[in-house]
Amino acid sequence: MGHIGRFGCIAVLACAALAGESAGSRFEHYRQALDRCRFLVNESRTREAERSCREAVQLAGRLPAAAKRERIIANSLAAQIYLDLGLPEDAFNFADPASKLAQTSLPATDTLRGAVRYQRARCDEGLGRLEEAQEAYRAAVRDLDTAVRHAANAPQRKASAVTLRDALQSYSQLLSAEGKTEQAAALASQLGTARQTAEKP
């Protein structure tokens, strides 16, 4: 499948059509592309999802400036595609802007903020930038722990705990691989609590 230009439009005709759209129409086109992207990601149809996810990123970029969460979500899904494909450099191109935007626009209690920081950490680790990865993992764990503790209800708490568990596991594995066994062991209690919350029915 050919890649869509990162900053270009999907096609010249599509650009012309979007130029005259109302904000409502742009949101609708964004939601349709995002739904296709999410469905294909969940079905593990990674290569097929690539086009829809990139399209969602482009369409999110054409939304009003206040639509920051939409931009974060679209970039996060695109990053996940490339992480699944084992392409951390491509993933970083989406995870980094998502993480930066989340840090300036979302509270620490929002699971999405910690989740995109976790993605950024995985990208750094995959690229061999281990110090940056450890810093990003620490930030992700801190945010996700906050999200778990301030969740408004049980489903939100469980969702946050699942992501926290995964981030802690990845962080612990990186520390162990770096020979930092004491630091890895220090995460054990937090990881156990996250696992219990994540596995509650």
Backbone bond lengths (Angstrom), bond angles and torsions (degrees), N, CA, C in turn:
res aa  C-N    CA-C-N  psi(-1)  N-CA   C-N-CA  omega(-1)  CA-C   N-CA-C  phi
1 M - - - 1.447 - - 1.516 108.89 -
2 G 1.327 118.70 129.63 1.447 120.66 178.31 1.508 111.51 -71.93
3 H 1.319 116.04 143.44 1.458 120.36 178.98 1.527 110.03 -77.63
4 I 1.308 116.46 144.51 1.446 121.72 173.65 1.508 107.45 -81.98
5 G 1.332 118.80 140.96 1.450 121.14 177.93 1.516 110.76 -55.86
6 R 1.324 116.19 134.36 1.469 119.80 -170.95 1.513 112.20 -60.68
7 F 1.334 117.47 -38.74 1.448 119.64 -176.32 1.534 112.23 -112.24
8 G 1.315 116.65 1.98 1.449 119.35 -179.75 1.501 112.12 -90.55
9 C 1.317 117.11 172.42 1.454 120.72 175.45 1.514 108.76 -81.53
10 I 1.310 114.63 164.91 1.454 120.54 -179.00 1.527 109.12 -63.92
11 A 1.289 116.92 -41.88 1.456 123.00 176.36 1.512 107.62 -158.44
12 V 1.332 116.25 159.45 1.469 119.73 -178.59 1.515 111.07 -60.69
13 L 1.321 117.70 -42.00 1.458 120.57 -179.88 1.514 111.60 -65.13
14 A 1.339 116.06 -37.69 1.458 119.94 178.69 1.520 110.45 -63.65
15 C 1.334 116.53 -39.49 1.470 120.36 179.08 1.513 110.80 -63.02
16 A 1.326 115.58 -43.75 1.458 119.55 -178.99 1.520 111.06 -63.51
17 A 1.327 116.36 -38.71 1.462 120.22 179.93 1.519 111.03 -67.77
18 L 1.338 117.06 -41.74 1.445 120.97 -178.30 1.521 112.28 -67.06
19 A 1.336 116.14 -29.82 1.464 119.54 -176.12 1.521 111.98 -60.25
20 G 1.336 116.93 -32.17 1.451 119.83 -177.50 1.510 114.28 -99.55
21 E 1.323 117.44 10.88 1.459 121.15 -176.29 1.517 112.19 -79.47
22 S 1.317 115.06 152.71 1.462 120.35 170.50 1.516 108.57 -79.16
23 A 1.344 115.94 165.39 1.456 120.16 178.54 1.523 110.67 -60.57
24 G 1.344 116.89 -37.98 1.458 120.68 179.36 1.515 111.82 -62.35
25 S 1.328 116.88 -41.22 1.456 121.03 179.19 1.520 111.22 -66.86
26 R 1.316 115.87 -37.32 1.461 119.05 179.34 1.524 110.82 -66.08
27 F 1.330 116.56 -40.84 1.462 120.05 176.40 1.528 110.44 -62.11
28 E 1.325 116.81 -39.95 1.463 120.05 -179.00 1.529 110.83 -65.69
29 H 1.322 117.35 -44.40 1.460 120.18 177.56 1.533 110.95 -63.05
30 Y 1.318 116.03 -40.10 1.469 120.31 176.75 1.519 110.71 -60.46
31 R 1.342 116.51 -48.11 1.464 120.27 -177.77 1.529 111.45 -62.38
32 Q 1.322 117.18 -38.80 1.462 120.33 178.93 1.529 111.01 -63.79
33 A 1.336 116.10 -45.23 1.469 119.66 178.82 1.517 110.78 -65.33
34 L 1.338 116.81 -39.98 1.458 120.46 -179.81 1.526 111.02 -65.71
35 D 1.326 117.02 -41.31 1.467 120.68 178.32 1.529 110.78 -61.81
36 R 1.336 117.38 -42.22 1.468 120.71 177.70 1.524 109.88 -63.09
37 C 1.328 115.46 -44.92 1.458 120.75 179.74 1.521 110.58 -59.36
38 R 1.323 117.37 -50.84 1.466 121.91 -177.08 1.525 111.01 -62.72
39 F 1.342 117.03 -42.10 1.464 120.66 179.35 1.527 110.89 -60.76
40 L 1.331 116.41 -46.00 1.458 120.16 -177.61 1.531 111.52 -69.09
41 V 1.341 116.87 -35.43 1.458 120.41 175.69 1.527 110.10 -63.56
42 N 1.338 116.37 -46.98 1.465 120.74 -179.22 1.520 112.39 -64.21
43 E 1.332 116.32 -28.34 1.464 121.64 177.62 1.525 112.48 -85.41
44 S 1.335 115.61 1.72 1.468 122.00 -177.84 1.523 112.70 60.23
45 R 1.325 116.03 26.94 1.467 120.95 176.04 1.533 107.01 -93.34
46 T 1.328 113.85 68.15 1.447 121.75 -165.87 1.519 113.09 -61.27
47 R 1.300 116.73 -50.10 1.464 119.28 -177.98 1.528 111.52 -62.62
48 E 1.328 117.08 -38.31 1.460 120.28 178.22 1.522 111.20 -67.30
49 A 1.329 115.65 -33.68 1.466 120.30 -177.63 1.518 111.80 -70.21
50 E 1.305 117.15 -23.32 1.467 120.19 -174.21 1.526 111.90 -55.23
51 R 1.318 117.72 -46.74 1.462 120.72 -177.46 1.521 111.29 -63.87
52 S 1.345 116.68 -47.28 1.463 120.02 -178.23 1.522 111.71 -65.61
53 C 1.325 117.35 -36.98 1.468 120.36 -179.33 1.522 110.69 -69.18
54 R 1.317 117.54 -42.10 1.462 119.87 176.74 1.531 110.46 -64.89
55 E 1.317 115.80 -38.25 1.462 119.77 177.61 1.528 110.25 -62.41
56 A 1.335 116.82 -41.74 1.462 120.76 178.86 1.528 110.77 -62.48
57 V 1.337 117.51 -38.93 1.463 121.04 177.81 1.519 110.28 -62.98
58 Q 1.323 116.71 -44.91 1.457 120.36 -179.85 1.521 111.32 -63.92
59 L 1.313 116.13 -43.56 1.466 120.02 -179.38 1.528 110.89 -68.14
60 A 1.320 117.87 -36.20 1.459 120.90 176.91 1.524 110.66 -62.25
61 G 1.338 115.81 -34.56 1.458 120.22 178.96 1.507 113.62 -67.42
62 R 1.324 117.15 -16.84 1.468 121.54 -179.63 1.522 112.37 -97.94
63 L 1.322 116.39 0.30 1.459 120.63 177.71 1.526 110.22 -77.84
64 P 1.332 117.94 165.72 1.470 120.34 176.84 1.523 111.86 -55.66
65 A 1.309 116.64 154.85 1.468 121.99 -175.61 1.518 112.82 -56.44
66 A 1.341 116.29 -29.77 1.470 119.98 -177.88 1.524 113.10 -72.27
67 A 1.327 118.09 -11.65 1.470 121.45 -175.82 1.531 110.40 -82.32
68 K 1.317 115.71 56.47 1.464 120.02 -175.97 1.520 111.81 -72.95
69 R 1.322 116.61 -40.42 1.467 119.13 -179.60 1.530 110.63 -61.48
70 E 1.322 117.02 -39.65 1.461 120.83 178.91 1.532 110.46 -61.07
71 R 1.325 117.14 -40.90 1.464 120.73 178.36 1.532 111.09 -65.27
72 I 1.327 115.29 -41.57 1.470 119.12 179.71 1.525 110.36 -62.51
73 I 1.318 116.95 -46.40 1.464 120.89 -178.00 1.523 111.26 -62.10
74 A 1.336 116.98 -46.13 1.462 120.29 -178.48 1.524 111.14 -62.47
75 N 1.327 116.88 -45.46 1.467 120.15 179.51 1.523 111.44 -65.83
76 S 1.339 116.60 -36.31 1.462 120.19 179.42 1.524 111.41 -64.63
77 L 1.319 116.94 -42.33 1.467 119.85 178.40 1.525 111.11 -65.48
78 A 1.336 116.48 -40.04 1.463 119.34 177.43 1.530 110.51 -63.86
79 A 1.328 116.55 -40.91 1.464 119.81 177.66 1.522 110.96 -60.50
80 Q 1.332 116.35 -40.35 1.459 120.32 -179.24 1.527 111.64 -62.22
81 I 1.319 116.16 -37.51 1.464 120.41 177.46 1.530 110.11 -55.28
82 Y 1.322 115.86 -50.09 1.458 119.31 -174.54 1.524 112.47 -76.06
83 L 1.322 117.53 -27.43 1.464 118.97 171.31 1.526 110.01 -64.89
84 D 1.336 116.36 -42.35 1.461 120.59 178.26 1.530 111.82 -63.20
85 L 1.329 115.83 -30.79 1.461 120.69 179.50 1.528 112.27 -84.88
86 G 1.328 116.79 -2.50 1.458 120.00 -178.62 1.506 113.16 72.35
87 L 1.349 116.11 33.75 1.468 121.81 -179.19 1.530 109.08 -120.09
88 P 1.348 117.07 75.93 1.464 119.59 -173.57 1.521 114.15 -63.79
89 E 1.327 118.21 -29.44 1.464 119.49 179.83 1.525 110.62 -67.22
90 D 1.341 116.81 -44.14 1.463 120.19 176.56 1.524 110.47 -65.54
91 A 1.336 116.04 -40.15 1.460 119.75 179.00 1.522 111.03 -61.84
92 F 1.334 116.73 -40.11 1.458 121.54 -178.89 1.522 111.54 -59.39
93 N 1.321 117.29 -35.52 1.467 121.08 -178.71 1.522 112.57 -62.33
94 F 1.326 116.67 -20.12 1.469 120.92 176.81 1.528 111.39 -105.54
95 A 1.334 116.86 -37.60 1.467 120.11 -177.71 1.523 112.13 -68.81
96 D 1.327 117.09 -36.23 1.466 119.58 -177.51 1.532 112.26 -64.78
97 P 1.345 119.19 -51.65 1.478 117.59 177.68 1.521 112.89 -63.95
98 A 1.334 117.07 -33.50 1.464 119.86 177.84 1.519 110.40 -63.78
99 S 1.334 116.70 -44.05 1.460 121.25 -178.94 1.526 111.10 -65.88
100 K 1.325 116.80 -44.59 1.466 120.33 -179.73 1.526 111.20 -62.90
101 L 1.323 116.81 -42.92 1.464 120.16 -179.93 1.525 110.55 -67.68
102 A 1.326 117.12 -38.20 1.464 120.61 179.24 1.522 111.45 -63.91
103 Q 1.324 116.78 -38.47 1.467 120.35 -178.80 1.522 112.37 -66.22
104 T 1.321 116.81 -29.42 1.465 119.59 -177.60 1.527 113.06 -95.92
105 S 1.332 117.46 -12.91 1.467 118.52 -173.39 1.525 114.63 -124.49
106 L 1.336 117.92 -12.95 1.465 120.69 -178.03 1.525 110.63 -118.31
107 P 1.337 117.47 143.47 1.469 119.68 176.01 1.525 110.45 -73.04
108 A 1.322 116.09 159.43 1.471 120.88 179.45 1.517 111.69 -63.17
109 T 1.318 117.53 -20.02 1.461 121.25 179.67 1.529 112.82 -76.57
110 D 1.326 117.56 -8.26 1.461 121.99 -178.87 1.526 109.42 -87.83
111 T 1.325 117.77 120.76 1.468 121.74 -178.10 1.520 112.53 -56.71
112 L 1.326 116.85 -33.88 1.464 119.97 -177.94 1.526 111.39 -60.23
113 R 1.318 116.86 -36.34 1.473 120.27 179.53 1.526 110.77 -61.13
114 G 1.327 117.17 -48.80 1.451 120.06 178.33 1.516 112.91 -67.23
115 A 1.330 116.50 -35.42 1.465 120.72 -178.11 1.520 111.94 -64.06
116 V 1.332 117.39 -42.41 1.468 118.61 -178.89 1.525 111.19 -74.72
117 R 1.332 116.95 -27.40 1.465 118.77 173.84 1.532 109.71 -68.38
118 Y 1.318 116.37 -35.34 1.463 120.97 175.89 1.533 110.19 -63.76
119 Q 1.327 116.86 -42.69 1.462 119.91 176.49 1.525 110.99 -60.29
120 R 1.315 116.03 -44.00 1.473 120.88 179.02 1.530 109.92 -59.39
121 A 1.339 116.94 -41.26 1.463 120.51 178.82 1.530 110.90 -62.29
122 R 1.319 117.07 -42.26 1.466 120.74 179.34 1.523 110.73 -63.41
123 C 1.322 116.77 -38.12 1.467 120.26 177.51 1.521 110.44 -63.44
124 D 1.340 116.44 -48.24 1.463 120.06 179.86 1.518 110.61 -59.57
125 E 1.328 117.13 -42.46 1.460 120.16 179.00 1.524 110.60 -62.67
126 G 1.325 116.45 -44.49 1.456 120.16 179.88 1.515 113.03 -63.26
127 L 1.332 116.62 -27.32 1.459 121.36 179.36 1.521 112.41 -91.09
128 G 1.345 116.19 2.65 1.454 120.05 177.73 1.511 114.68 80.06
129 R 1.319 116.92 11.19 1.475 120.78 178.05 1.526 107.76 -91.55
130 L 1.323 115.31 77.36 1.464 120.59 -166.40 1.528 113.57 -72.61
131 E 1.315 117.93 -34.87 1.465 119.13 177.28 1.528 110.60 -66.14
132 E 1.338 115.49 -43.44 1.460 119.68 177.66 1.529 110.87 -64.12
133 A 1.337 115.52 -37.03 1.465 119.81 179.27 1.521 110.81 -63.99
134 Q 1.334 116.91 -44.07 1.461 119.92 -179.86 1.527 110.85 -63.32
135 E 1.320 116.77 -40.42 1.463 120.29 178.46 1.530 110.44 -63.41
136 A 1.332 115.94 -42.59 1.470 120.13 179.90 1.525 111.23 -67.89
137 Y 1.335 117.05 -38.60 1.470 119.81 176.90 1.529 110.47 -62.21
138 R 1.333 116.91 -44.27 1.469 120.08 179.37 1.526 110.88 -59.27
139 A 1.328 116.35 -44.02 1.461 120.37 179.86 1.524 111.09 -65.54
140 A 1.337 116.40 -40.77 1.464 120.17 179.73 1.516 111.22 -64.26
141 V 1.331 116.20 -44.81 1.469 120.83 179.44 1.522 110.45 -61.80
142 R 1.319 116.52 -42.88 1.471 120.57 179.30 1.533 111.02 -60.69
143 D 1.333 115.98 -46.86 1.469 119.74 -179.30 1.525 111.71 -66.49
144 L 1.323 116.54 -43.05 1.460 120.05 -177.40 1.525 111.62 -68.68
145 D 1.319 117.15 -35.94 1.459 120.28 175.97 1.532 109.83 -63.29
146 T 1.324 116.10 -40.36 1.466 120.64 176.44 1.523 110.72 -62.71
147 A 1.334 116.31 -41.94 1.465 120.73 179.66 1.525 111.12 -62.90
148 V 1.341 117.37 -40.39 1.468 120.98 178.43 1.522 110.09 -62.93
149 R 1.315 116.29 -46.76 1.468 120.46 -175.27 1.523 113.35 -69.87
150 H 1.328 117.14 -23.65 1.461 119.93 -177.95 1.535 112.80 -111.22
151 A 1.323 116.48 14.43 1.467 119.75 179.44 1.522 110.95 -60.13
152 A 1.328 115.40 140.41 1.467 120.29 -175.66 1.520 112.45 -76.46
153 N 1.329 117.63 -23.04 1.463 120.19 -177.59 1.532 109.42 -154.97
154 A 1.325 115.68 173.65 1.464 120.93 -175.62 1.530 113.50 -62.72
155 P 1.347 119.50 -43.91 1.472 118.64 178.64 1.527 112.61 -60.78
156 Q 1.325 116.91 -41.04 1.465 119.74 178.04 1.524 110.77 -65.21
157 R 1.335 116.32 -40.47 1.464 120.35 179.74 1.528 110.24 -63.21
158 K 1.322 116.92 -42.26 1.463 121.04 -179.78 1.534 110.29 -64.81
159 A 1.336 117.10 -43.81 1.465 120.67 -179.66 1.526 111.02 -62.16
160 S 1.321 115.96 -42.87 1.465 119.62 178.02 1.521 110.94 -65.18
161 A 1.340 116.28 -40.26 1.460 120.72 -178.36 1.525 111.62 -66.22
162 V 1.322 117.98 -35.35 1.466 121.25 177.92 1.530 109.85 -61.51
163 T 1.333 116.48 -46.50 1.459 119.97 179.97 1.521 110.97 -68.37
164 L 1.345 117.13 -38.94 1.459 120.52 176.63 1.524 110.86 -61.79
165 R 1.322 117.26 -43.95 1.469 121.02 178.43 1.534 110.67 -57.39
166 D 1.330 115.87 -46.55 1.465 120.00 -178.87 1.531 111.26 -64.12
167 A 1.340 116.19 -41.25 1.467 120.08 179.81 1.528 110.85 -65.18
168 L 1.323 116.39 -42.75 1.466 120.52 178.71 1.524 111.57 -63.51
169 Q 1.326 116.87 -40.51 1.464 120.24 178.77 1.531 110.71 -62.76
170 S 1.328 115.99 -46.07 1.466 120.01 179.87 1.523 111.26 -64.06
171 Y 1.319 116.21 -42.33 1.468 121.25 -179.95 1.526 110.47 -64.50
172 S 1.323 116.42 -44.72 1.455 120.91 179.60 1.530 111.55 -62.14
173 Q 1.328 116.55 -40.90 1.463 120.76 179.32 1.525 111.08 -64.74
174 L 1.329 116.47 -39.41 1.463 119.76 178.61 1.530 110.43 -65.35
175 L 1.330 116.58 -45.03 1.466 120.08 179.05 1.524 111.47 -60.83
176 S 1.337 116.22 -42.12 1.465 120.32 178.93 1.519 111.12 -63.37
177 A 1.321 116.63 -42.96 1.463 120.97 179.61 1.521 111.50 -64.09
178 E 1.331 116.83 -28.20 1.458 122.04 178.47 1.521 112.24 -87.14
179 G 1.332 116.05 2.61 1.455 119.95 179.24 1.515 114.19 80.16
180 K 1.313 116.72 12.44 1.469 121.27 -179.43 1.527 108.95 -95.68
181 T 1.339 113.84 65.09 1.462 119.68 -172.50 1.526 112.90 -67.80
182 E 1.328 117.26 -33.95 1.463 119.37 179.68 1.526 111.01 -66.47
183 Q 1.326 116.69 -41.17 1.456 120.54 177.96 1.527 110.67 -65.95
184 A 1.335 115.61 -38.93 1.467 119.66 178.53 1.524 110.20 -64.84
185 A 1.333 116.37 -41.86 1.462 120.62 -179.52 1.527 111.24 -64.40
186 A 1.332 116.42 -31.42 1.460 120.69 -179.19 1.527 112.07 -65.73
187 L 1.329 116.47 -19.37 1.460 120.58 179.77 1.528 112.31 -85.39
188 A 1.335 117.37 -8.75 1.462 121.35 -171.20 1.522 112.69 -59.50
189 S 1.317 117.58 -44.73 1.458 120.90 -178.18 1.527 111.07 -64.16
190 Q 1.329 115.72 -45.12 1.460 120.40 179.58 1.526 110.62 -64.12
191 L 1.332 115.85 -39.42 1.464 120.32 178.70 1.527 110.56 -65.06
192 G 1.327 116.98 -41.46 1.462 119.97 178.85 1.520 112.16 -61.61
193 T 1.322 116.72 -42.46 1.467 120.63 178.41 1.519 110.89 -64.32
194 A 1.339 116.30 -42.91 1.464 120.50 179.47 1.524 110.89 -62.94
195 R 1.323 116.80 -40.62 1.468 120.81 179.23 1.527 110.68 -62.48
196 Q 1.334 116.52 -44.67 1.462 120.08 -179.92 1.529 111.19 -60.51
197 T 1.319 116.69 -43.52 1.467 120.59 -179.86 1.527 110.43 -68.00
198 A 1.327 116.03 -40.73 1.473 120.44 -178.13 1.525 111.71 -66.73
199 E 1.336 117.11 -30.70 1.456 120.63 -174.28 1.526 113.31 -95.78
200 K 1.319 116.72 1.49 1.469 118.89 176.56 1.524 109.83 -64.58
201 P 1.345 117.91 139.37 1.475 119.76 -179.17 1.532 110.99 -67.81
